[in-house]
Amino acid sequence: MELKQKAQAGSFESSDILVMVEPVEKGAGRLIELKSIVMQQFGEDLLSQIHTDLDKFGISDVRLIINDKGALPPTISARVETALKRAAQLQTGTLN
């Protein structure tokens, strides 16, 4: 999947997550800025899930800005997938 533009999915509401995606130069790697109300307890699990979701779509170069308000794993994966598809112009939505 090739990211072509900035995109986002989700919200700042309780039990949700806001995921913002930006394409970066090839070779830049995964730049992930993660804020979470449960960072201390589940930060490593959140990062692991995000990397797994990125692997699923073959994304190695991306900037993600993520603000988590206690979202459950299925919600996190859905928001990451939606933001990536919007950034790749495979789905319409916010910031495109």
Steps between C-alpha positions, in 0.01 A plus 500: 500500500636840402409795719426812294361757743430581863191338649337423831240277661335489839428765761603642839195344665529269800576138402611607150828579331603768252750381240669750268715371213760687295707359216878537542802446276601144417744373759376732777348208689205502735474820701236440764389763752268330746309660787266284704312525826606138560861540382652381826298177506463420129749715306709208375188305398367803310828545310518130422146502361570811291814341352302183424233706322767684298663166409161372377493778239872491419565850635861561598530877456235711673443759769217424740366738763271308731292620794334213684217546748477135606392337174468122485726301261238455223434875499872576481546270200193641325618860547854422378364314196257779412763772533743304282238436232406867498867599471539259208187648339324164512221639716359850542473681827666759721789708358474399137 
